[in-house]
Amino acid sequence: MGALWIAHVTVTDEEAYKKYAELATQAIADHGGRFIARGGRFVQLEGQARPRNVVARFPDVETAEKCYKSDVYQMALNHARDASERELLIVETDE
């Protein structure tokens, strides 16, 4: 079964977050992930809105989790921690 990596983000430091995005993009691609939504228009129906929403598709939950734990993604997180407020989750899909 496939998996979606879903992030809701408020960027507080654009320059540092750009460094995160470069490394994160590499890590996601290295693990067979591909972006299906990246910051586009959205409609918040419930809960806290974040101005940036990102969805990446992975082959399965385990691969998405390996991506998160990878050295490259952990380096990316070093740039994101003080440059954003975010929620990130992985959800299994029916596909």
C-alpha positions as CSV (number, residue, x, y, z in Angstrom):
1,M,0.0,0.0,0.0
2,G,1.2,3.5,-0.7
3,A,1.7,6.3,1.7
4,L,1.4,10.0,1.9
5,W,3.7,12.3,3.8
6,I,1.7,15.4,4.7
7,A,3.2,18.6,6.1
8,H,1.5,21.7,7.3
9,V,4.0,24.6,7.7
10,T,4.3,28.2,8.7
11,V,7.7,29.4,7.6
12,T,9.3,31.9,9.9
13,D,12.8,32.3,8.3
14,E,12.7,32.0,4.4
15,E,16.4,31.8,3.9
16,A,16.9,28.9,6.3
17,Y,13.8,27.2,5.1
18,K,15.1,27.2,1.5
19,K,18.1,25.2,2.7
20,Y,15.7,22.7,4.3
21,A,13.6,22.5,1.1
22,E,16.7,21.7,-1.0
23,L,17.9,18.9,1.2
24,A,14.3,17.6,1.9
25,T,13.6,17.4,-1.8
26,Q,16.8,15.3,-2.3
27,A,15.9,13.0,0.5
28,I,12.3,12.5,-0.7
29,A,13.5,11.7,-4.3
30,D,16.2,9.4,-3.0
31,H,13.5,7.3,-1.3
32,G,11.2,7.1,-4.3
33,G,8.9,9.9,-3.1
34,R,7.3,12.4,-5.4
35,F,5.5,15.6,-4.6
36,I,1.8,15.7,-5.5
37,A,1.1,19.1,-3.8
38,R,3.6,21.7,-2.8
39,G,2.2,25.0,-1.4
40,G,-0.7,25.5,-3.7
41,R,-4.1,26.9,-3.1
42,F,-6.0,25.3,-0.2
43,V,-9.3,25.7,1.7
44,Q,-9.0,25.3,5.5
45,L,-12.2,23.7,6.7
46,E,-11.3,22.8,10.3
47,G,-8.4,23.2,12.7
48,Q,-5.4,25.5,12.5
49,A,-4.4,26.8,9.1
50,R,-0.8,26.8,8.0
51,P,0.1,28.8,4.8
52,R,2.2,26.0,3.3
53,N,0.9,22.5,2.8
54,V,3.0,19.8,1.2
55,V,2.0,16.2,0.2
56,A,4.5,13.6,-1.1
57,R,3.6,10.1,-2.2
58,F,5.8,7.2,-1.3
59,P,5.7,3.5,-2.1
60,D,4.8,2.6,1.5
61,V,4.8,3.8,5.1
62,E,8.1,2.1,5.8
63,T,9.9,3.9,3.0
64,A,8.4,7.3,4.0
65,E,9.6,6.7,7.6
66,K,13.1,5.7,6.3
67,C,13.2,8.9,4.4
68,Y,12.4,10.9,7.6
69,K,15.1,9.0,9.5
70,S,17.7,9.3,6.7
71,D,20.9,11.3,7.2
72,V,20.0,13.7,4.4
73,Y,16.5,14.5,5.8
74,Q,17.9,14.9,9.4
75,M,20.4,17.4,8.0
76,A,17.4,19.2,6.3
77,L,15.6,19.3,9.7
78,N,18.5,21.2,11.2
79,H,17.5,24.1,8.9
80,A,13.8,23.7,9.5
81,R,13.6,23.6,13.2
82,D,14.3,27.2,13.9
83,A,12.8,28.4,10.6
84,S,9.3,27.0,10.8
85,E,6.4,25.8,12.8
86,R,5.1,22.5,11.4
87,E,3.2,19.3,11.7
88,L,4.2,16.3,9.7
89,L,2.6,12.9,9.4
90,I,2.6,9.8,7.3
91,V,-0.7,8.1,6.4
92,E,-1.2,4.8,4.5
93,T,-3.3,5.0,1.4
94,D,-5.6,2.4,-0.2
95,E,-3.6,2.5,-3.4
